[in-house]
Amino acid sequence: MVFVQDEGSLFDAPIEVVWEYIFGGGDHDQQHPTTRNAKIESVSEVTLLYNAERKFRGKWGPDRLRISMFRPVSVVTEWLAGPLEGSKLVYLYSPLGPKTRIDVYGEFTSKTLPEGEVEAAAREWLAGEFRDDAPAVRALAETKPKAKAKPTSKPKKARR
């Protein structure tokens, strides 16, 4: 197993738009050319089972994930089957006004890859996910009306 942290990626969208995208279901899946034939089964209000075929390092194969979403803070993912079976990771989302920061921390393993390749494979996967999602999140944000800045009030003077 290898611990991977990927900190500081930014989506060009406020956090509420990022979560709208995350909950987009099929529209979200369509952004990822490395997945197909996805089926989503709701397990609870926050957890789902995600079954699909995933192209991983050039080969298509089955992929099964348990994903729990704790809006607006985090997503926790566990691979139940597939090339990274047994891996667990958490995505943390931090609002930064018109942007959202994503930090990912995970412990990755694989039954099919040599141990020395697991970290590189995990980082490739994370980079690919962000590369696919970032333009779609930005495009969704561009369809939203721009929020007007709230007027700032002057601080009240202390009474003596």
Buried (B, 14 or more C-beta within 10 A) or exposed (E): EBEBEBEEBEBBBBBBBBBBBBEBEEEBBBBBEBBEEBEBEEEEEEBBBBBBBBBBBEEEEEBBBBBBBEBBEBBBBBBBBBBBBBBBBBBBBBEEEBBBBBBBBBBBBBEBBEEEBBBEBBBEBBEBBBEBBBEBBBEBBEEEEEEEEEEEEEEEEEEE
